[in-house]
Amino acid sequence: MTQLTLTNLTKMVAGVTLFTVDHLTAQAGDRVGIVGANGTGKTTLARIISGQDTDFEGQRNVTAPVTLVPQIAPTAGRSGGQSMLDRIRAALAQRPEILILDEPSANLDDDHQRWLTDQLDHFNGLLIVISHDRDLLTNVATQIWSLEESTYTQYNGSFANFETYREQCRQNTLAQYQREQRERRELQQAVQARHEKAARVRKGSKRMSAMERANSKSAREQNAGKMERGARALQERADRQTTTVKPHETAALKLVATDLPPVIGKYLVTVDDLHLTRGKHDLLHHVKLRLKPGERVALAGSNGSGKSTLIDAILAHAPQTRLAPSARVGYFHQDMTELPLDKTVWQVIRTATALDQNRTRQIMGAFGLTAKFYDRLVGGLSGGEQVKLQLLTILVSASNLLILDEPTNYLDLPALRALEDFLRGYPGTVLFVAHDQTFRQRVATRTLELAEHRLADPEQTATGTPVTDLPRLQFEYDQAMMAPELDTQRLKTLREQIAAIKSAK
């Protein structure tokens, strides 16, 4: 039985269309995953479905009561993960016919994410989940509502099928665009050739006598006119054929070692026999940690196991901890109260960045903060957009050690992929906490687990791309090639080093 239908629905904000819905439908037993960029209207749609937002045009038909668990709510002194679990348990206890969860897995550790997936698998009603968590969407969703370019589209099938279909569509569009551009170039070459031939006909042959030139002028002008009319027809054909818009392609996010402050010493972070408490309770015993330059180390563990407390101790230079004097720390901890709400996005980024303007804007664009955001006030951004902005101020700063506490929370899928690409190619050092298992596996070169009051380095670590000197060597090679005087021996040495790293992959 169909429980939810949205038809010809339009949501306006300040006179501007936020999103439109042609037709969306779901019934009992469906598990709908809603995906889309931050700030585009996913939470607003949830509020419309639940009846909390009635300011829209179109038809909303809901045949059963709706329970909505919001993304942000007071925590009453509890952690974000604990607060979310409390709200989900309370919602499930009501046995709702329609349940909407907004970012339910944010801040949940691995065990509680498995608990959440199991609970949702056994939910019998209509489930709608707004999420950027790829693992949750893969395990739960049976259909996807995707919000792109201000329009909702329904895809029946799993999240994996949706991802495959969308990538295939992108590849098909790119192939069509490239074909049209090739045909346009060929037509424009033909247009240019006809114009040139018309000019030669008008001018006539150098071997013509004055009498021949005068007698043939009318015929030559007529022939030249035909050629130019043919050229115009070809140009119009070329303009009509070019209709496909090139799919957006994010440029590679690459920094090199020379972008960062130099590192001196064998370790950037050293922890020796550290004992941590929370209130009167023991949290961690005999913690030992060595963080080498170039490593990307993930801290994993259950909620409340001490991951953030350990980071706080390192940053506070607690006894038994040491940061190398050459360490320049960029610390992300998702406290948006530190952002100046009365400044524009570009003013905030320009103050923070240590990179040139072009590369700064390239990185911003990859995370979804394109040119249209530059003049927007920070206070007018959505929560997810503010997370992106705060994270970007850290990524583009003059730091050689990034300490990131849950950077993946509330990031949309394109931004998650952009962050993965950035960190995998980052020539500095990274210590991070992330409950997104896919993210950890793709980024970390080493994973440390906090369990039973201990910090353990398990034999099987995450499988991220190991750090190499390749970016630095390629940069040095490029610089040597552009030097006023070529140092052939230096170039040879660099080529050999680059080849050795590539062959070892």
C-alpha positions as CSV (number, residue, x, y, z in Angstrom):
1,M,0.0,0.0,0.0
2,T,1.4,3.4,-1.0
3,Q,1.8,5.5,2.1
4,L,3.6,8.6,0.6
5,T,3.2,10.5,-2.7
6,L,4.7,13.8,-3.6
7,T,3.6,15.3,-6.9
8,N,4.4,18.6,-8.7
9,L,5.9,20.0,-5.5
10,T,7.9,23.2,-5.3
11,K,9.7,24.6,-2.3
12,M,10.6,28.3,-2.4
13,V,12.9,30.2,0.0
14,A,13.1,34.0,-0.2
15,G,11.6,33.9,-3.7
16,V,14.1,31.4,-5.0
17,T,13.3,27.8,-5.9
18,L,15.1,25.5,-3.4
19,F,13.9,22.3,-5.1
20,T,11.2,20.7,-7.2
21,V,9.6,17.3,-7.1
22,D,7.9,15.9,-10.2
23,H,6.8,12.6,-8.6
24,L,8.1,10.6,-5.6
25,T,6.3,7.6,-4.1
26,A,7.0,5.0,-1.4
27,Q,5.1,2.4,0.5
28,A,5.4,0.3,3.7
29,G,8.5,-1.8,3.6
30,D,10.5,0.6,1.4
31,R,13.8,1.9,2.7
32,V,14.4,5.2,1.0
33,G,17.9,6.8,1.1
34,I,17.9,10.6,0.4
35,V,21.2,11.9,-1.0
36,G,22.4,15.3,-2.2
37,A,24.8,18.1,-1.6
38,N,24.8,20.1,1.7
39,G,22.3,22.9,1.9
40,T,20.1,21.8,-1.1
41,G,17.0,20.9,0.8
42,K,17.1,17.3,2.1
43,T,16.1,18.2,5.7
44,T,13.5,20.6,4.3
45,L,11.9,17.7,2.4
46,A,11.8,15.6,5.6
47,R,10.0,18.5,7.4
48,I,7.5,18.7,4.5
49,I,6.8,14.9,4.6
50,S,6.4,15.0,8.4
51,G,4.0,18.0,8.2
52,Q,6.3,20.4,10.1
53,D,6.7,22.6,6.9
54,T,3.5,23.5,5.1
55,D,4.9,26.4,3.1
56,F,5.1,24.8,-0.4
57,E,3.3,24.4,-3.6
58,G,2.0,21.0,-4.9
59,Q,0.5,17.8,-3.6
60,R,1.7,15.9,-0.5
61,N,-0.3,12.8,0.3
62,V,0.8,10.9,3.5
63,T,-1.6,8.2,4.7
64,A,0.1,7.4,8.1
65,P,1.6,9.2,11.0
66,V,5.3,10.3,10.6
67,T,8.0,10.2,13.2
68,L,11.0,12.4,12.4
69,V,14.3,12.1,14.2
70,P,16.2,15.4,13.5
71,Q,19.9,15.7,12.7
72,I,20.6,18.3,15.5
73,A,19.0,18.3,18.9
74,P,20.0,19.3,22.5
75,T,22.3,16.6,24.0
76,A,21.8,17.4,27.7
77,G,25.5,16.9,28.4
78,R,25.7,13.6,26.4
79,S,27.9,13.0,23.4
80,G,26.5,13.5,19.9
81,G,26.5,9.7,19.3
82,Q,24.8,8.9,22.7
83,S,22.2,11.6,22.1
84,M,21.4,10.2,18.6
85,L,21.1,6.7,20.0
86,D,18.7,7.9,22.6
87,R,16.5,9.6,20.0
88,I,16.6,6.6,17.7
89,R,15.6,4.1,20.5
90,A,12.8,6.4,21.6
91,A,11.5,6.6,18.0
92,L,11.7,2.9,17.4
93,A,9.8,2.2,20.6
94,Q,6.9,4.1,19.2
95,R,6.6,1.6,16.4
96,P,5.9,4.3,13.8
97,E,4.4,3.5,10.4
98,I,6.7,6.1,8.7
99,L,10.1,6.8,10.2
100,I,12.5,9.5,9.0
101,L,16.1,9.6,10.3
102,D,18.3,12.6,9.5
103,E,22.0,11.6,9.5
104,P,21.4,8.9,12.1
105,S,24.9,7.4,11.9
106,A,26.8,10.6,12.5
107,N,29.0,10.2,15.6
108,L,28.2,6.5,16.0
109,D,31.1,4.1,16.6
110,D,31.4,0.9,14.6
111,D,29.5,-1.3,17.1
112,H,26.6,1.2,17.2
113,Q,26.6,1.5,13.5
114,R,26.1,-2.2,13.2
115,W,23.4,-2.0,15.9
116,L,21.6,0.7,13.8
117,T,21.8,-1.3,10.6
118,D,20.4,-4.3,12.3
119,Q,17.5,-2.3,13.8
120,L,16.6,-0.7,10.5
121,D,16.8,-4.1,8.7
122,H,14.0,-5.3,11.1
123,F,11.9,-2.2,10.8
124,N,8.6,-3.1,9.0
125,G,7.3,0.4,8.2
126,L,8.3,2.9,5.6
127,L,11.8,4.1,6.4
128,I,13.4,7.3,5.0
129,V,17.1,7.9,5.8
130,I,18.9,11.2,5.0
131,S,22.5,10.2,5.0
132,H,26.0,10.6,3.4
133,D,27.1,7.4,5.1
134,R,28.0,5.0,2.2
135,D,28.0,1.9,4.4
136,L,24.6,2.7,5.9
137,L,23.1,3.5,2.5
138,T,24.6,0.3,1.0
139,N,23.3,-1.9,3.8
140,V,19.8,-0.4,4.2
141,A,18.5,1.5,1.1
142,T,16.2,-0.2,-1.4
143,Q,15.6,3.0,-3.4
144,I,17.3,6.4,-3.7
145,W,15.9,9.9,-3.9
146,S,18.7,12.0,-5.3
147,L,18.6,15.8,-5.2
148,E,20.7,17.2,-8.0
149,E,20.4,20.6,-9.7
150,S,17.4,21.5,-7.5
151,T,15.4,18.5,-8.6
152,Y,14.5,15.3,-6.9
153,T,14.7,12.0,-8.9
154,Q,13.7,8.6,-7.7
155,Y,15.9,5.6,-8.5
156,N,14.6,2.1,-7.6
157,G,17.3,-0.3,-6.5
158,S,20.2,-0.3,-4.1
159,F,22.7,2.5,-3.4
160,A,25.4,0.5,-5.3
161,N,23.2,0.3,-8.3
162,F,22.4,4.0,-8.1
163,E,26.1,4.8,-7.9
164,T,26.9,2.6,-10.9
165,Y,24.0,4.0,-12.9
166,R,24.9,7.6,-12.2
167,E,28.6,7.0,-13.2
168,Q,27.5,5.3,-16.4
169,C,25.2,8.3,-17.2
170,R,28.2,10.7,-16.5
171,Q,30.4,8.6,-18.8
172,N,27.7,8.6,-21.6
173,T,27.2,12.3,-21.2
174,L,31.0,12.9,-21.4
175,A,31.3,10.8,-24.5
176,Q,28.4,12.6,-26.2
177,Y,29.9,16.0,-25.2
178,Q,33.3,14.9,-26.7
179,R,31.7,13.7,-29.9
180,E,29.8,16.9,-30.3
181,Q,32.9,19.0,-29.7
182,R,34.8,16.9,-32.3
183,E,32.1,17.3,-34.9
184,R,31.9,21.0,-34.1
185,R,35.7,21.4,-34.6
186,E,35.4,19.6,-38.0
187,L,32.5,21.8,-39.1
188,Q,34.3,24.9,-38.0
189,Q,37.4,23.8,-40.0
190,A,35.2,23.4,-43.0
191,V,33.7,26.8,-42.4
192,Q,37.1,28.4,-42.2
193,A,38.2,26.5,-45.4
194,R,35.2,27.9,-47.3
195,H,35.8,31.4,-46.2
196,E,39.4,31.2,-47.3
197,K,38.4,29.7,-50.6
198,A,35.8,32.4,-51.1
199,A,38.5,35.1,-50.5
200,R,40.8,33.5,-53.0
201,V,38.0,33.3,-55.7
202,R,37.2,37.0,-55.1
203,K,40.8,37.9,-55.5
204,G,41.3,35.9,-58.6
205,S,44.4,34.2,-60.0
206,K,47.7,36.2,-60.2
207,R,48.0,34.9,-63.8
208,M,44.8,36.7,-64.9
209,S,45.2,39.7,-67.1
210,A,43.4,43.0,-66.2
211,M,40.8,42.2,-68.9
212,E,40.2,38.7,-67.6
213,R,39.9,40.0,-64.0
214,A,37.4,42.6,-65.0
215,N,35.3,40.2,-67.1
216,S,35.2,37.5,-64.4
217,K,34.5,39.8,-61.5
218,S,30.7,39.2,-61.4
219,A,31.1,35.4,-61.7
220,R,33.8,35.3,-59.1
221,E,31.7,37.3,-56.7
222,Q,28.7,35.0,-57.3
223,N,30.8,31.9,-56.6
224,A,32.4,33.5,-53.5
225,G,28.9,34.4,-52.2
226,K,27.8,30.8,-52.7
227,M,30.8,29.6,-50.7
228,E,30.1,32.0,-47.9
229,R,26.5,31.1,-47.7
230,G,27.6,27.4,-47.5
231,A,30.0,28.4,-44.7
232,R,27.2,30.2,-42.8
233,A,25.0,27.1,-43.1
234,L,27.8,24.9,-41.8
235,Q,28.3,27.3,-38.8
236,E,24.6,27.2,-38.0
237,R,24.7,23.4,-38.2
238,A,27.7,23.4,-35.8
239,D,25.9,25.7,-33.3
240,R,22.7,23.5,-33.4
241,Q,24.7,20.3,-32.8
242,T,26.4,21.4,-29.6
243,T,23.7,20.8,-27.0
244,T,25.3,18.6,-24.4
245,V,26.8,20.3,-21.2
246,K,30.1,18.9,-20.2
247,P,29.9,16.9,-16.9
248,H,31.6,18.5,-14.0
249,E,35.1,17.0,-13.4
250,T,37.0,17.8,-10.3
251,A,40.6,18.5,-10.9
252,A,43.1,16.5,-8.8
253,L,43.9,18.0,-5.4
254,K,47.6,17.9,-5.1
255,L,50.0,19.6,-2.7
256,V,53.7,19.0,-2.6
257,A,56.1,19.0,0.2
258,T,57.3,22.5,-0.5
259,D,53.8,23.8,0.2
260,L,54.2,22.9,3.8
261,P,56.5,24.0,6.6
262,P,59.5,21.6,6.8
263,V,59.6,18.8,9.3
264,I,62.7,18.1,11.4
265,G,63.1,15.0,13.5
266,K,62.0,11.3,13.3
267,Y,58.6,11.8,15.0
268,L,56.0,14.5,15.0
269,V,54.0,13.1,17.9
270,T,55.4,11.1,20.8
271,V,53.3,9.7,23.6
272,D,55.0,7.6,26.4
273,D,53.1,5.8,29.1
274,L,50.3,8.2,29.2
275,H,47.4,7.7,31.7
276,L,44.1,9.4,31.0
277,T,41.1,9.8,33.2
278,R,37.6,11.3,32.7
279,G,36.4,12.6,36.0
280,K,37.0,9.9,38.6
281,H,37.1,7.1,35.9
282,D,40.2,5.6,34.3
283,L,40.0,6.1,30.5
284,L,43.3,4.9,29.1
285,H,46.4,3.2,30.6
286,H,50.0,3.1,29.4
287,V,49.4,4.8,26.1
288,K,52.3,4.7,23.7
289,L,52.2,6.4,20.3
290,R,54.8,7.4,17.6
291,L,53.7,9.3,14.6
292,K,56.2,9.5,11.8
293,P,56.3,12.2,9.1
294,G,54.0,11.3,6.2
295,E,51.9,8.8,8.1
296,R,48.1,8.9,8.1
297,V,47.0,7.3,11.3
298,A,43.3,6.6,12.2
299,L,42.1,6.3,15.8
300,A,39.2,3.8,16.1
301,G,37.2,2.8,19.1
302,S,33.8,2.8,20.6
303,N,32.0,6.0,21.7
304,G,33.6,7.2,25.0
305,S,36.7,5.1,24.6
306,G,39.0,8.2,24.7
307,K,39.8,9.1,21.1
308,S,39.0,12.8,21.5
309,T,40.4,12.9,25.0
310,L,43.7,11.5,23.7
311,I,43.8,14.2,20.9
312,D,43.1,16.9,23.5
313,A,46.0,15.7,25.7
314,I,48.4,15.8,22.7
315,L,47.3,19.3,21.8
316,A,47.5,20.5,25.4
317,H,51.1,19.2,25.7
318,A,50.1,17.0,28.6
319,P,52.8,15.2,30.5
320,Q,54.1,12.2,28.7
321,T,53.2,13.8,25.3
322,R,55.4,15.7,22.9
323,L,54.8,17.5,19.7
324,A,57.9,18.1,17.6
325,P,59.0,21.8,17.6
326,S,58.7,21.8,13.8
327,A,55.1,20.6,13.9
328,R,52.5,23.1,12.7
329,V,49.1,21.7,13.7
330,G,45.9,22.2,11.8
331,Y,43.1,21.1,14.1
332,F,39.6,20.3,13.1
333,H,37.0,19.6,15.7
334,Q,33.6,20.7,14.3
335,D,32.9,23.6,16.5
336,M,31.1,26.0,14.2
337,T,30.8,28.7,16.9
338,E,34.4,29.7,16.0
339,L,33.3,30.8,12.5
340,P,32.7,34.5,12.1
341,L,29.1,34.6,11.0
342,D,29.3,38.2,9.7
343,K,32.1,37.5,7.2
344,T,31.9,36.1,3.7
345,V,33.1,32.7,2.8
346,W,36.0,34.1,0.7
347,Q,37.0,36.5,3.5
348,V,37.3,33.5,5.9
349,I,39.2,31.4,3.4
350,R,41.5,34.2,2.2
351,T,42.6,34.8,5.9
352,A,43.3,31.1,6.4
353,T,45.0,29.9,3.2
354,A,48.7,29.6,2.7
355,L,48.2,28.6,-1.0
356,D,47.9,30.8,-4.1
357,Q,44.4,32.0,-5.0
358,N,43.9,29.6,-8.0
359,R,44.7,26.4,-6.0
360,T,42.7,27.6,-3.0
361,R,39.6,28.0,-5.2
362,Q,40.3,24.7,-6.9
363,I,40.2,22.9,-3.6
364,M,37.1,24.9,-2.5
365,G,35.3,23.9,-5.7
366,A,36.1,20.2,-5.2
367,F,34.4,20.4,-1.8
368,G,31.3,22.1,-3.4
369,L,32.1,25.7,-2.3
370,T,32.1,27.1,-5.8
371,A,32.3,30.7,-6.9
372,K,28.6,31.3,-6.0
373,F,29.5,30.9,-2.3
374,Y,32.4,33.4,-2.2
375,D,30.2,36.4,-1.3
376,R,27.8,34.6,0.9
377,L,27.8,35.3,4.6
378,V,28.9,32.4,6.8
379,G,25.8,32.9,8.9
380,G,23.7,32.1,5.8
381,L,25.3,28.7,5.2
382,S,23.7,25.4,6.1
383,G,25.2,23.3,8.9
384,G,26.9,21.0,6.3
385,E,28.3,24.0,4.4
386,Q,29.7,25.4,7.6
387,V,31.4,22.1,8.3
388,K,33.0,22.2,4.8
389,L,34.2,25.8,5.4
390,Q,35.7,25.1,8.8
391,L,37.4,22.0,7.4
392,L,38.8,23.9,4.4
393,T,40.3,26.6,6.6
394,I,42.4,23.8,8.1
395,L,43.3,22.0,4.9
396,V,44.6,25.1,3.1
397,S,46.5,26.4,6.1
398,A,50.2,26.4,6.7
399,S,50.1,23.1,8.6
400,N,52.3,20.0,8.2
401,L,50.3,18.0,10.8
402,L,46.5,17.7,10.4
403,I,44.6,16.5,13.4
404,L,41.0,15.9,12.3
405,D,38.3,14.8,14.8
406,E,35.3,13.4,12.9
407,P,35.9,15.4,9.7
408,T,33.4,13.2,7.7
409,N,30.3,14.0,9.8
410,Y,27.7,15.9,7.7
411,L,29.8,16.1,4.6
412,D,28.0,15.2,1.4
413,L,29.2,12.4,-0.9
414,P,31.2,14.6,-3.3
415,A,32.9,16.3,-0.4
416,L,33.7,13.0,1.2
417,R,35.4,11.8,-2.0
418,A,37.3,15.1,-2.3
419,L,38.6,14.8,1.3
420,E,39.7,11.2,0.6
421,D,41.6,12.4,-2.5
422,F,43.1,15.4,-0.7
423,L,44.4,13.3,2.3
424,R,45.7,10.4,0.2
425,G,47.9,12.9,-1.7
426,Y,48.7,15.0,1.2
427,P,52.5,15.2,1.7
428,G,52.2,16.0,5.4
429,T,51.1,13.9,8.4
430,V,47.5,13.1,9.5
431,L,46.0,11.9,12.8
432,F,42.3,11.5,12.5
433,V,39.1,10.0,14.0
434,A,36.4,8.9,11.7
435,H,33.5,6.5,12.2
436,D,33.1,6.2,8.4
437,Q,34.7,2.8,7.8
438,T,35.0,3.3,4.0
439,F,36.8,6.6,4.6
440,R,39.2,5.0,7.1
441,Q,40.0,2.1,4.8
442,R,40.8,4.4,1.9
443,V,42.8,7.0,3.7
444,A,44.7,5.5,6.7
445,T,48.1,3.9,6.3
446,R,47.8,2.7,9.9
447,T,44.9,2.2,12.3
448,L,45.1,2.2,16.1
449,E,42.3,0.8,18.2
450,L,41.2,2.0,21.6
451,A,39.6,-0.8,23.6
452,E,39.6,-2.0,27.2
453,H,41.5,1.1,28.3
454,R,44.4,0.4,25.9
455,L,45.7,1.7,22.7
456,A,46.5,-1.2,20.3
457,D,48.1,-1.4,16.9
458,P,46.4,-4.5,15.4
459,E,48.3,-6.6,12.8
460,Q,45.8,-5.9,10.1
461,T,45.6,-2.2,9.6
462,A,43.6,-0.1,7.2
463,T,44.5,-0.4,3.5
464,G,45.0,3.3,2.5
465,T,47.6,4.3,0.0
466,P,51.1,4.3,1.7
467,V,52.7,7.7,1.6
468,T,55.6,8.1,-0.8
469,D,58.1,10.8,-1.9
470,L,56.7,10.7,-5.4
471,P,54.9,14.1,-5.3
472,R,58.0,15.8,-3.9
473,L,60.4,14.2,-6.4
474,Q,58.1,15.1,-9.4
475,F,57.9,18.6,-8.1
476,E,61.8,18.8,-7.8
477,Y,62.1,17.3,-11.3
478,D,59.8,19.9,-12.8
479,Q,61.7,22.7,-11.0
480,A,65.0,21.4,-12.3
481,M,63.7,21.2,-15.8
482,M,62.6,24.9,-15.7
483,A,65.9,26.0,-14.2
484,P,68.0,28.5,-16.3
485,E,70.9,26.0,-16.3
486,L,70.1,22.3,-16.7
487,D,71.8,20.0,-14.1
488,T,71.7,16.8,-16.2
489,Q,73.1,14.7,-13.4
490,R,70.5,15.9,-11.0
491,L,67.7,15.2,-13.5
492,K,69.1,11.7,-14.1
493,T,69.1,11.0,-10.3
494,L,65.5,12.3,-9.9
495,R,64.3,10.2,-12.9
496,E,65.8,7.1,-11.4
497,Q,64.2,7.8,-8.0
498,I,60.8,8.4,-9.6
499,A,61.1,5.3,-11.7
500,A,62.0,3.2,-8.7
501,I,59.0,4.3,-6.7
502,K,56.6,3.7,-9.6
503,S,58.0,0.3,-10.3
504,A,57.6,-0.7,-6.7
505,K,53.8,0.1,-6.8
